[in-house]
Amino acid sequence: MINSSINGGNHMLEKRQPIVALNHPARPKMNRPSRNNLLLSLKKNDLELNFYSSLDPEVMNKLLEKILP
């Protein structure tokens, strides 16, 4: 009887191991820097441009000059 309860206990521990492995998605995401990345959308006719406000202002102005009249 003692052996069967020990084996049953070990079997339950084996079932719990995969649950411990599920903790890894809780790590913080490090791939997104905390800046002001406001997504802007411009639409003209059927053309749509999406860009982030953290782009160089000169680059943004050149893009706008090519799209807008």
Jmol script that loads the backbone (N, CA, C; Angstrom):
load data "model"
ATOM      1  N   MET A   1       0.815  -1.195   0.000  1.00  0.00           N
ATOM      2  CA  MET A   1       0.000   0.000   0.000  1.00  0.00           C
ATOM      3  C   MET A   1       0.865   1.268   0.000  1.00  0.00           C
ATOM      4  N   ILE A   2       1.955   1.250   0.739  1.00  0.00           N
ATOM      5  CA  ILE A   2       2.846   2.418   0.768  1.00  0.00           C
ATOM      6  C   ILE A   2       3.449   2.657  -0.613  1.00  0.00           C
ATOM      7  N   ASN A   3       3.877   1.588  -1.284  1.00  0.00           N
ATOM      8  CA  ASN A   3       4.461   1.732  -2.614  1.00  0.00           C
ATOM      9  C   ASN A   3       3.462   2.316  -3.614  1.00  0.00           C
ATOM     10  N   SER A   4       2.218   1.905  -3.545  1.00  0.00           N
ATOM     11  CA  SER A   4       1.239   2.405  -4.507  1.00  0.00           C
ATOM     12  C   SER A   4       0.969   3.896  -4.280  1.00  0.00           C
ATOM     13  N   SER A   5       0.979   4.355  -3.034  1.00  0.00           N
ATOM     14  CA  SER A   5       0.741   5.781  -2.800  1.00  0.00           C
ATOM     15  C   SER A   5       1.944   6.609  -3.246  1.00  0.00           C
ATOM     16  N   ILE A   6       3.154   6.082  -3.104  1.00  0.00           N
ATOM     17  CA  ILE A   6       4.341   6.809  -3.574  1.00  0.00           C
ATOM     18  C   ILE A   6       4.324   6.897  -5.096  1.00  0.00           C
ATOM     19  N   ASN A   7       4.005   5.787  -5.757  1.00  0.00           N
ATOM     20  CA  ASN A   7       3.937   5.808  -7.217  1.00  0.00           C
ATOM     21  C   ASN A   7       2.849   6.766  -7.702  1.00  0.00           C
ATOM     22  N   GLY A   8       1.727   6.778  -7.025  1.00  0.00           N
ATOM     23  CA  GLY A   8       0.665   7.701  -7.400  1.00  0.00           C
ATOM     24  C   GLY A   8       1.110   9.144  -7.230  1.00  0.00           C
ATOM     25  N   GLY A   9       1.860   9.420  -6.180  1.00  0.00           N
ATOM     26  CA  GLY A   9       2.364  10.773  -5.970  1.00  0.00           C
ATOM     27  C   GLY A   9       3.345  11.185  -7.052  1.00  0.00           C
ATOM     28  N   ASN A  10       4.237  10.292  -7.428  1.00  0.00           N
ATOM     29  CA  ASN A  10       5.181  10.607  -8.502  1.00  0.00           C
ATOM     30  C   ASN A  10       4.456  10.831  -9.825  1.00  0.00           C
ATOM     31  N   HIS A  11       3.440  10.051 -10.053  1.00  0.00           N
ATOM     32  CA  HIS A  11       2.690  10.198 -11.306  1.00  0.00           C
ATOM     33  C   HIS A  11       2.017  11.574 -11.370  1.00  0.00           C
ATOM     34  N   MET A  12       1.529  12.064 -10.242  1.00  0.00           N
ATOM     35  CA  MET A  12       0.903  13.387 -10.228  1.00  0.00           C
ATOM     36  C   MET A  12       1.934  14.480 -10.472  1.00  0.00           C
ATOM     37  N   LEU A  13       3.135  14.312  -9.933  1.00  0.00           N
ATOM     38  CA  LEU A  13       4.176  15.306 -10.173  1.00  0.00           C
ATOM     39  C   LEU A  13       4.555  15.350 -11.652  1.00  0.00           C
ATOM     40  N   GLU A  14       4.584  14.195 -12.291  1.00  0.00           N
ATOM     41  CA  GLU A  14       4.901  14.169 -13.719  1.00  0.00           C
ATOM     42  C   GLU A  14       3.844  14.925 -14.528  1.00  0.00           C
ATOM     43  N   LYS A  15       2.604  14.846 -14.104  1.00  0.00           N
ATOM     44  CA  LYS A  15       1.549  15.564 -14.824  1.00  0.00           C
ATOM     45  C   LYS A  15       1.663  17.075 -14.615  1.00  0.00           C
ATOM     46  N   ARG A  16       2.238  17.502 -13.513  1.00  0.00           N
ATOM     47  CA  ARG A  16       2.329  18.942 -13.246  1.00  0.00           C
ATOM     48  C   ARG A  16       3.491  19.606 -13.981  1.00  0.00           C
ATOM     49  N   GLN A  17       4.469  18.863 -14.429  1.00  0.00           N
ATOM     50  CA  GLN A  17       5.647  19.474 -15.048  1.00  0.00           C
ATOM     51  C   GLN A  17       5.330  20.335 -16.277  1.00  0.00           C
ATOM     52  N   PRO A  18       4.463  19.905 -17.199  1.00  0.00           N
ATOM     53  CA  PRO A  18       4.181  20.775 -18.351  1.00  0.00           C
ATOM     54  C   PRO A  18       3.563  22.110 -17.959  1.00  0.00           C
ATOM     55  N   ILE A  19       2.835  22.167 -16.848  1.00  0.00           N
ATOM     56  CA  ILE A  19       2.229  23.422 -16.404  1.00  0.00           C
ATOM     57  C   ILE A  19       3.315  24.429 -16.031  1.00  0.00           C
ATOM     58  N   VAL A  20       4.386  23.965 -15.420  1.00  0.00           N
ATOM     59  CA  VAL A  20       5.490  24.858 -15.058  1.00  0.00           C
ATOM     60  C   VAL A  20       6.132  25.439 -16.311  1.00  0.00           C
ATOM     61  N   ALA A  21       6.208  24.657 -17.389  1.00  0.00           N
ATOM     62  CA  ALA A  21       6.833  25.125 -18.625  1.00  0.00           C
ATOM     63  C   ALA A  21       6.024  26.225 -19.300  1.00  0.00           C
ATOM     64  N   LEU A  22       4.761  26.398 -18.917  1.00  0.00           N
ATOM     65  CA  LEU A  22       3.929  27.409 -19.550  1.00  0.00           C
ATOM     66  C   LEU A  22       4.177  28.812 -19.000  1.00  0.00           C
ATOM     67  N   ASN A  23       5.067  28.956 -18.036  1.00  0.00           N
ATOM     68  CA  ASN A  23       5.324  30.282 -17.469  1.00  0.00           C
ATOM     69  C   ASN A  23       6.150  31.179 -18.385  1.00  0.00           C
ATOM     70  N   HIS A  24       6.824  30.651 -19.412  1.00  0.00           N
ATOM     71  CA  HIS A  24       7.724  31.473 -20.214  1.00  0.00           C
ATOM     72  C   HIS A  24       7.055  32.569 -21.040  1.00  0.00           C
ATOM     73  N   PRO A  25       5.780  32.485 -21.469  1.00  0.00           N
ATOM     74  CA  PRO A  25       5.227  33.614 -22.222  1.00  0.00           C
ATOM     75  C   PRO A  25       5.017  34.877 -21.384  1.00  0.00           C
ATOM     76  N   ALA A  26       5.147  34.794 -20.078  1.00  0.00           N
ATOM     77  CA  ALA A  26       4.892  35.950 -19.215  1.00  0.00           C
ATOM     78  C   ALA A  26       6.065  36.924 -19.179  1.00  0.00           C
ATOM     79  N   ARG A  27       7.161  36.609 -19.852  1.00  0.00           N
ATOM     80  CA  ARG A  27       8.308  37.528 -19.824  1.00  0.00           C
ATOM     81  C   ARG A  27       7.966  38.816 -20.577  1.00  0.00           C
ATOM     82  N   PRO A  28       8.539  39.931 -20.173  1.00  0.00           N
ATOM     83  CA  PRO A  28       8.205  41.212 -20.815  1.00  0.00           C
ATOM     84  C   PRO A  28       8.751  41.279 -22.237  1.00  0.00           C
ATOM     85  N   LYS A  29       8.034  41.981 -23.101  1.00  0.00           N
ATOM     86  CA  LYS A  29       8.489  42.144 -24.485  1.00  0.00           C
ATOM     87  C   LYS A  29       9.539  43.254 -24.534  1.00  0.00           C
ATOM     88  N   MET A  30      10.730  42.908 -25.016  1.00  0.00           N
ATOM     89  CA  MET A  30      11.827  43.876 -25.056  1.00  0.00           C
ATOM     90  C   MET A  30      12.036  44.442 -26.460  1.00  0.00           C
ATOM     91  N   ASN A  31      11.269  43.983 -27.434  1.00  0.00           N
ATOM     92  CA  ASN A  31      11.516  44.408 -28.807  1.00  0.00           C
ATOM     93  C   ASN A  31      10.861  45.745 -29.153  1.00  0.00           C
ATOM     94  N   ARG A  32      10.084  46.318 -28.264  1.00  0.00           N
ATOM     95  CA  ARG A  32       9.445  47.606 -28.537  1.00  0.00           C
ATOM     96  C   ARG A  32       9.991  48.670 -27.593  1.00  0.00           C
ATOM     97  N   PRO A  33      10.779  49.597 -28.101  1.00  0.00           N
ATOM     98  CA  PRO A  33      11.275  50.680 -27.241  1.00  0.00           C
ATOM     99  C   PRO A  33      10.133  51.613 -26.850  1.00  0.00           C
ATOM    100  N   SER A  34      10.243  52.205 -25.679  1.00  0.00           N
ATOM    101  CA  SER A  34       9.182  53.090 -25.204  1.00  0.00           C
ATOM    102  C   SER A  34       9.438  54.505 -25.719  1.00  0.00           C
ATOM    103  N   ARG A  35       9.045  54.769 -26.961  1.00  0.00           N
ATOM    104  CA  ARG A  35       9.132  56.105 -27.541  1.00  0.00           C
ATOM    105  C   ARG A  35       7.742  56.537 -27.982  1.00  0.00           C
ATOM    106  N   ASN A  36       7.668  57.753 -28.470  1.00  0.00           N
ATOM    107  CA  ASN A  36       6.405  58.234 -29.007  1.00  0.00           C
ATOM    108  C   ASN A  36       6.278  57.730 -30.438  1.00  0.00           C
ATOM    109  N   ASN A  37       5.678  56.574 -30.607  1.00  0.00           N
ATOM    110  CA  ASN A  37       5.498  55.982 -31.932  1.00  0.00           C
ATOM    111  C   ASN A  37       4.035  56.063 -32.335  1.00  0.00           C
ATOM    112  N   LEU A  38       3.556  57.259 -32.536  1.00  0.00           N
ATOM    113  CA  LEU A  38       2.171  57.448 -32.945  1.00  0.00           C
ATOM    114  C   LEU A  38       2.041  57.122 -34.423  1.00  0.00           C
ATOM    115  N   LEU A  39       1.211  56.147 -34.743  1.00  0.00           N
ATOM    116  CA  LEU A  39       1.021  55.742 -36.133  1.00  0.00           C
ATOM    117  C   LEU A  39       0.112  56.740 -36.836  1.00  0.00           C
ATOM    118  N   LEU A  40       0.601  57.300 -37.943  1.00  0.00           N
ATOM    119  CA  LEU A  40      -0.168  58.257 -38.721  1.00  0.00           C
ATOM    120  C   LEU A  40      -0.547  57.632 -40.055  1.00  0.00           C
ATOM    121  N   SER A  41      -1.754  57.922 -40.518  1.00  0.00           N
ATOM    122  CA  SER A  41      -2.230  57.415 -41.805  1.00  0.00           C
ATOM    123  C   SER A  41      -2.590  58.586 -42.701  1.00  0.00           C
ATOM    124  N   LEU A  42      -2.084  58.563 -43.928  1.00  0.00           N
ATOM    125  CA  LEU A  42      -2.466  59.549 -44.931  1.00  0.00           C
ATOM    126  C   LEU A  42      -3.153  58.820 -46.071  1.00  0.00           C
ATOM    127  N   LYS A  43      -4.271  59.386 -46.546  1.00  0.00           N
ATOM    128  CA  LYS A  43      -4.980  58.781 -47.667  1.00  0.00           C
ATOM    129  C   LYS A  43      -5.202  59.842 -48.740  1.00  0.00           C
ATOM    130  N   LYS A  44      -4.868  59.488 -49.982  1.00  0.00           N
ATOM    131  CA  LYS A  44      -5.168  60.356 -51.124  1.00  0.00           C
ATOM    132  C   LYS A  44      -5.605  59.453 -52.259  1.00  0.00           C
ATOM    133  N   ASN A  45      -6.832  59.648 -52.731  1.00  0.00           N
ATOM    134  CA  ASN A  45      -7.432  58.755 -53.728  1.00  0.00           C
ATOM    135  C   ASN A  45      -7.387  57.327 -53.200  1.00  0.00           C
ATOM    136  N   ASP A  46      -6.731  56.422 -53.914  1.00  0.00           N
ATOM    137  CA  ASP A  46      -6.674  55.036 -53.449  1.00  0.00           C
ATOM    138  C   ASP A  46      -5.328  54.702 -52.818  1.00  0.00           C
ATOM    139  N   LEU A  47      -4.498  55.709 -52.563  1.00  0.00           N
ATOM    140  CA  LEU A  47      -3.178  55.489 -51.963  1.00  0.00           C
ATOM    141  C   LEU A  47      -3.246  55.759 -50.467  1.00  0.00           C
ATOM    142  N   GLU A  48      -2.712  54.844 -49.699  1.00  0.00           N
ATOM    143  CA  GLU A  48      -2.684  55.021 -48.247  1.00  0.00           C
ATOM    144  C   GLU A  48      -1.255  54.862 -47.757  1.00  0.00           C
ATOM    145  N   LEU A  49      -0.796  55.808 -46.952  1.00  0.00           N
ATOM    146  CA  LEU A  49       0.554  55.756 -46.395  1.00  0.00           C
ATOM    147  C   LEU A  49       0.456  55.706 -44.876  1.00  0.00           C
ATOM    148  N   ASN A  50       1.106  54.718 -44.290  1.00  0.00           N
ATOM    149  CA  ASN A  50       1.168  54.600 -42.834  1.00  0.00           C
ATOM    150  C   ASN A  50       2.610  54.790 -42.397  1.00  0.00           C
ATOM    151  N   PHE A  51       2.841  55.657 -41.428  1.00  0.00           N
ATOM    152  CA  PHE A  51       4.195  55.848 -40.920  1.00  0.00           C
ATOM    153  C   PHE A  51       4.142  56.264 -39.458  1.00  0.00           C
ATOM    154  N   TYR A  52       5.297  56.250 -38.821  1.00  0.00           N
ATOM    155  CA  TYR A  52       5.386  56.559 -37.403  1.00  0.00           C
ATOM    156  C   TYR A  52       5.931  57.963 -37.201  1.00  0.00           C
ATOM    157  N   SER A  53       5.462  58.645 -36.177  1.00  0.00           N
ATOM    158  CA  SER A  53       5.868  60.018 -35.922  1.00  0.00           C
ATOM    159  C   SER A  53       7.312  60.126 -35.466  1.00  0.00           C
ATOM    160  N   SER A  54       7.958  58.996 -35.145  1.00  0.00           N
ATOM    161  CA  SER A  54       9.353  59.044 -34.711  1.00  0.00           C
ATOM    162  C   SER A  54      10.315  59.121 -35.894  1.00  0.00           C
ATOM    163  N   LEU A  55       9.791  59.127 -37.139  1.00  0.00           N
ATOM    164  CA  LEU A  55      10.656  59.281 -38.301  1.00  0.00           C
ATOM    165  C   LEU A  55      11.264  60.677 -38.328  1.00  0.00           C
ATOM    166  N   ASP A  56      12.368  60.802 -39.033  1.00  0.00           N
ATOM    167  CA  ASP A  56      13.030  62.091 -39.213  1.00  0.00           C
ATOM    168  C   ASP A  56      12.054  63.062 -39.888  1.00  0.00           C
ATOM    169  N   PRO A  57      11.876  64.270 -39.347  1.00  0.00           N
ATOM    170  CA  PRO A  57      10.924  65.232 -39.947  1.00  0.00           C
ATOM    171  C   PRO A  57      11.240  65.548 -41.405  1.00  0.00           C
ATOM    172  N   GLU A  58      12.518  65.591 -41.782  1.00  0.00           N
ATOM    173  CA  GLU A  58      12.867  65.857 -43.182  1.00  0.00           C
ATOM    174  C   GLU A  58      12.364  64.734 -44.088  1.00  0.00           C
ATOM    175  N   VAL A  59      12.501  63.503 -43.627  1.00  0.00           N
ATOM    176  CA  VAL A  59      12.011  62.367 -44.407  1.00  0.00           C
ATOM    177  C   VAL A  59      10.489  62.435 -44.522  1.00  0.00           C
ATOM    178  N   MET A  60       9.827  62.782 -43.445  1.00  0.00           N
ATOM    179  CA  MET A  60       8.370  62.894 -43.479  1.00  0.00           C
ATOM    180  C   MET A  60       7.936  63.986 -44.453  1.00  0.00           C
ATOM    181  N   ASN A  61       8.636  65.122 -44.450  1.00  0.00           N
ATOM    182  CA  ASN A  61       8.281  66.211 -45.358  1.00  0.00           C
ATOM    183  C   ASN A  61       8.459  65.802 -46.816  1.00  0.00           C
ATOM    184  N   LYS A  62       9.535  65.078 -47.121  1.00  0.00           N
ATOM    185  CA  LYS A  62       9.757  64.626 -48.497  1.00  0.00           C
ATOM    186  C   LYS A  62       8.658  63.659 -48.931  1.00  0.00           C
ATOM    187  N   LEU A  63       8.257  62.784 -48.025  1.00  0.00           N
ATOM    188  CA  LEU A  63       7.165  61.864 -48.349  1.00  0.00           C
ATOM    189  C   LEU A  63       5.866  62.627 -48.611  1.00  0.00           C
ATOM    190  N   LEU A  64       5.585  63.612 -47.773  1.00  0.00           N
ATOM    191  CA  LEU A  64       4.352  64.379 -47.934  1.00  0.00           C
ATOM    192  C   LEU A  64       4.362  65.172 -49.234  1.00  0.00           C
ATOM    193  N   GLU A  65       5.523  65.726 -49.608  1.00  0.00           N
ATOM    194  CA  GLU A  65       5.617  66.496 -50.850  1.00  0.00           C
ATOM    195  C   GLU A  65       5.320  65.619 -52.061  1.00  0.00           C
ATOM    196  N   LYS A  66       5.713  64.360 -52.008  1.00  0.00           N
ATOM    197  CA  LYS A  66       5.483  63.460 -53.142  1.00  0.00           C
ATOM    198  C   LYS A  66       4.021  63.008 -53.215  1.00  0.00           C
ATOM    199  N   ILE A  67       3.351  62.980 -52.086  1.00  0.00           N
ATOM    200  CA  ILE A  67       1.983  62.461 -52.062  1.00  0.00           C
ATOM    201  C   ILE A  67       0.955  63.575 -52.214  1.00  0.00           C
ATOM    202  N   LEU A  68       1.164  64.665 -51.488  1.00  0.00           N
ATOM    203  CA  LEU A  68       0.180  65.747 -51.485  1.00  0.00           C
ATOM    204  C   LEU A  68       0.545  66.784 -52.545  1.00  0.00           C
ATOM    205  N   PRO A  69      -0.441  67.469 -53.133  1.00  0.00           N
ATOM    206  CA  PRO A  69      -0.165  68.483 -54.173  1.00  0.00           C
ATOM    207  C   PRO A  69       0.519  69.712 -53.589  1.00  0.00           C
TER     208      PRO A  69
END
end "model"
wireframe off; spacefill off
backbone 0.3
color backbone group
